[in-house]
Amino acid sequence: MIQSLIEPLQYGFMQRSLIVAIIVGLLCAVVGSYLMVQRLALLGDAISHSVLPGLAIAFLLGGNIFVGAFIAGIISTMAIAFIRTRSPIKEDAAMGIVFSAFFALGITLITVIQKDNKIDLNHFLFGNILGVTFDEVRDTSIIAALVLLVIVLVYKELLFYTFDPLGAKAAGLPVNGLNFGLMVIIALTIVASMKAVGVILVLSLLITPGATAYLLVKRLYQVMILGSVIGVFSSITGMYLSYFYNFPSGPAIVLVVSGLFVLALLFSPRHGIFANIRKRNIVGLER
């Protein structure tokens, strides 16, 4: 058993992949907790799909694709805010319009690029964590450290804004700044996760660990901590499944975290389906 756990670590690519998997599992769980509590899962989906044109344009210009993806993510959030504030269109509809348009543009640009260049950009859709380079490990680590530092520094303000935005505004907090800052954090997290699980699957890693933890604990900081443990465990387990069974790494990670959610949904002492059935049966017997 120990030999099986150690075996993959003798390869440099697995060492780099596991480091990125741990960082991404931790980062997505922490940031995704805010998305889940605020019921903004669709926003995460919108931003993740909207980064594609940015990375394609950055590749064409010979720039850093991570910077291009981040800029596209920010532009998409600004577009959503513009549509929401300047028209009667609701936020969810604005998100759907923007992310579908950006995603279509990104796919078109990638297709055009691949006609003239013998490269494969499709790994940005589904992830290619086994191919991460040292520079990508460094960039992911820097982004994660920056995001987590910001969250620690403004934790109380974000907590207040998350659960009571009107109260936060009345208390004098810069709610617009907090909202935009949260969008920037989400965009950075998605950029950091692109190589691990791809833009299509990143939403699962953003939402599912926090949702699983939410079924088991009450407070936001507990959701963040337990969600981080779930995210890291799922990432590592998915990597080992990918190594030993030749599964695609990104989908393997997502399948593990989704399986843990199903277990929590069924067996959670507080909100599990079986627990609720048992409670109803007990109440019925008492009557």
C-alpha positions in Angstrom: 0.0 0.0 0.0 2.8 2.5 1.0 4.8 1.5 -2.0 1.8 2.2 -4.3 1.4 5.7 -2.7 5.1 6.4 -3.1 5.6 5.1 -6.6 4.1 8.0 -8.5 6.2 10.5 -6.5 9.4 9.3 -8.2 8.3 11.1 -11.4 8.8 14.9 -11.7 5.6 15.4 -13.6 3.6 13.7 -10.8 5.3 15.8 -8.2 4.3 19.0 -10.0 0.8 17.7 -10.7 0.2 16.8 -7.1 1.4 20.2 -5.9 -1.0 22.0 -8.3 -3.8 19.6 -7.4 -3.4 20.4 -3.7 -3.2 24.1 -4.3 -6.3 24.2 -6.6 -8.3 21.9 -4.3 -7.7 24.2 -1.4 -8.2 27.5 -3.3 -11.4 26.5 -5.1 -13.0 25.2 -1.8 -12.3 28.5 0.0 -13.4 30.8 -2.8 -16.3 28.6 -3.8 -17.7 28.8 -0.2 -18.7 32.4 -0.9 -20.2 31.5 -4.2 -22.4 28.8 -2.7 -23.6 30.8 0.3 -24.5 33.8 -2.0 -26.1 31.4 -4.5 -23.8 32.6 -7.3 -22.8 29.3 -8.8 -23.9 30.6 -12.2 -21.5 33.5 -11.9 -18.6 31.1 -11.4 -19.8 29.2 -14.5 -20.1 32.5 -16.4 -16.5 33.6 -15.6 -15.0 30.2 -16.2 -16.5 30.0 -19.7 -15.6 33.7 -20.4 -11.8 33.3 -20.0 -11.5 31.3 -23.2 -11.3 34.3 -25.6 -8.6 35.9 -23.4 -6.3 32.9 -23.5 -6.8 32.5 -27.2 -6.0 36.2 -27.9 -3.0 36.1 -25.6 -1.7 33.1 -27.5 -2.1 34.8 -30.8 -0.3 37.9 -29.5 2.5 35.8 -27.9 1.6 37.0 -24.4 1.0 35.2 -21.1 -2.2 33.2 -21.5 -3.0 33.4 -17.8 -3.0 37.2 -18.0 -5.2 37.1 -21.1 -7.6 34.7 -19.4 -7.8 36.9 -16.3 -8.5 40.1 -18.3 -11.3 38.3 -20.2 -12.8 37.1 -16.9 -12.8 40.7 -15.6 -14.3 42.0 -18.8 -17.1 39.4 -18.6 -18.0 40.4 -15.0 -18.1 44.1 -16.1 -20.3 43.2 -19.0 -22.7 41.3 -16.7 -22.8 44.3 -14.3 -23.4 46.7 -17.2 -26.3 44.7 -18.6 -27.8 44.3 -15.2 -27.6 48.0 -14.2 -28.4 49.5 -17.6 -31.4 47.3 -18.6 -34.3 45.5 -17.1 -32.5 42.2 -17.7 -32.1 40.2 -14.5 -28.6 39.1 -13.3 -29.0 35.4 -14.1 -30.1 36.2 -17.7 -27.2 38.6 -18.1 -24.8 35.9 -16.9 -26.3 33.4 -19.4 -26.0 35.9 -22.3 -22.4 36.9 -21.5 -20.9 33.5 -20.8 -22.5 31.9 -23.8 -21.2 34.7 -26.1 -17.7 34.6 -24.6 -17.5 30.9 -24.7 -18.6 30.8 -28.4 -16.0 33.4 -29.2 -13.3 31.4 -27.4 -14.2 28.2 -29.2 -14.1 30.0 -32.5 -10.8 31.6 -31.9 -9.2 28.3 -30.7 -10.5 26.5 -33.8 -9.0 29.2 -36.0 -5.7 29.1 -34.2 -5.5 25.3 -34.5 -6.0 25.5 -38.3 -2.7 27.3 -38.7 -0.8 25.9 -35.7 -0.2 22.2 -34.8 -1.0 22.7 -31.2 -3.7 21.5 -28.9 -5.5 24.1 -26.9 -8.4 21.8 -26.0 -6.7 20.9 -22.7 -7.8 24.3 -21.4 -11.4 23.0 -21.8 -10.9 19.8 -19.8 -7.6 20.2 -18.0 -4.1 18.7 -18.4 -2.6 18.7 -15.0 -0.1 16.0 -15.8 1.5 18.5 -18.2 2.1 21.3 -15.8 5.5 22.9 -16.0 7.6 24.4 -13.1 6.6 27.9 -14.3 2.9 27.0 -14.1 3.4 25.6 -10.6 5.0 28.9 -9.6 2.2 31.0 -11.2 -0.5 28.9 -9.6 1.2 29.1 -6.2 1.5 32.9 -6.4 -2.1 33.4 -7.4 -3.3 31.1 -4.6 -1.2 32.9 -2.0 -2.5 36.3 -3.2 -6.1 35.2 -3.2 -5.9 33.5 0.2 -4.1 36.5 1.7 -6.8 38.9 0.5 -9.5 36.6 1.9 -7.8 36.5 5.3 -7.4 40.3 5.4 -11.1 41.1 4.5 -12.7 38.0 5.9 -15.0 39.9 8.4 -16.1 42.4 5.7 -16.8 39.6 3.2 -18.6 37.6 5.8 -20.9 40.6 6.6 -21.5 41.4 3.0 -22.1 37.7 2.1 -25.0 37.3 4.6 -26.4 40.8 4.8 -25.5 43.0 1.9 -28.0 45.7 2.8 -26.8 45.7 6.4 -23.2 46.0 5.1 -24.1 49.0 3.0 -25.9 50.6 5.9 -22.8 50.1 8.1 -20.7 52.0 5.5 -18.9 49.2 4.0 -17.9 49.6 0.3 -20.2 46.9 -0.9 -19.5 47.7 -4.6 -15.8 47.3 -4.0 -16.3 44.1 -2.1 -18.5 42.7 -4.9 -16.0 43.6 -7.5 -13.1 42.3 -5.4 -15.0 39.0 -5.0 -15.4 38.8 -8.8 -11.6 39.4 -9.2 -10.9 36.7 -6.7 -13.2 34.3 -8.6 -11.5 35.1 -11.9 -8.0 34.5 -10.4 -9.1 31.2 -8.9 -10.5 30.0 -12.3 -7.3 31.1 -14.0 -5.2 29.2 -11.4 -7.4 26.1 -12.0 -7.5 26.0 -15.8 -4.6 23.6 -16.2 -5.8 21.3 -13.5 -9.5 20.7 -14.5 -10.2 23.0 -17.4 -12.7 25.8 -17.7 -15.6 23.4 -18.2 -15.1 21.3 -15.0 -13.7 24.1 -12.7 -17.3 25.0 -11.6 -17.5 21.5 -9.9 -14.3 22.1 -7.9 -15.5 25.6 -7.0 -19.0 24.6 -5.7 -19.0 20.9 -4.8 -16.5 20.8 -1.9 -18.2 23.8 -0.2 -21.7 22.3 -0.9 -20.5 18.9 0.7 -19.2 20.7 3.7 -22.4 22.8 4.0 -24.3 19.6 4.5 -22.1 18.6 7.4 -21.2 21.9 9.3 -22.9 25.2 10.1 -20.6 28.2 10.0 -18.9 29.7 7.0 -15.3 29.2 8.4 -16.2 25.6 9.1 -17.4 25.2 5.5 -14.2 26.7 4.3 -12.0 24.4 6.4 -13.9 21.2 5.8 -14.4 22.1 2.1 -10.6 22.6 1.8 -10.0 19.2 3.2 -12.5 17.7 0.8 -11.1 19.6 -2.1 -7.5 18.6 -1.4 -8.4 14.9 -0.7 -10.4 14.8 -3.9 -7.6 16.3 -5.9 -5.0 13.9 -4.6 -7.3 10.9 -4.9 -8.2 11.9 -8.5 -4.5 12.2 -9.4 -3.8 8.7 -8.1 -6.8 7.3 -10.0 -5.5 9.0 -13.1 -2.0 7.5 -12.6 -3.0 3.9 -11.8 -6.1 3.5 -14.0 -5.2 5.9 -16.9 -8.3 8.1 -16.3 -8.3 11.7 -17.5 -7.0 13.7 -14.5 -9.5 16.6 -14.4 -12.6 14.4 -14.7 -11.2 11.9 -12.2 -10.9 14.7 -9.6 -14.4 16.0 -10.3 -15.8 12.4 -10.1 -14.2 11.9 -6.6 -15.5 15.2 -5.2 -19.0 14.5 -6.7 -19.0 11.1 -5.1 -18.2 12.6 -1.7 -21.1 15.0 -2.2 -23.5 12.1 -2.9 -22.3 10.4 0.3 -22.9 13.6 2.3 -26.3 14.1 0.7 -27.4 10.6 1.7 -25.8 10.2 5.1 -25.3 13.7 6.6 -26.5 13.6 10.2 -28.1 17.0 9.8 -29.4 17.2 6.2 -28.9 13.7 4.8 -31.8 12.0 3.0 -31.6 8.9 5.2 -31.4 11.1 8.3 -34.5 13.0 7.3 -36.4 9.7 6.6 -35.4 8.4 10.0 -36.5 11.6 11.7 -39.9 11.5 9.9 -40.3 7.8 11.0 -39.5 8.7 14.6 -42.0 11.5 14.6 -44.6 9.2 13.0 -44.0 6.6 15.8 -44.3 9.2 18.5 -47.7 10.3 17.2 
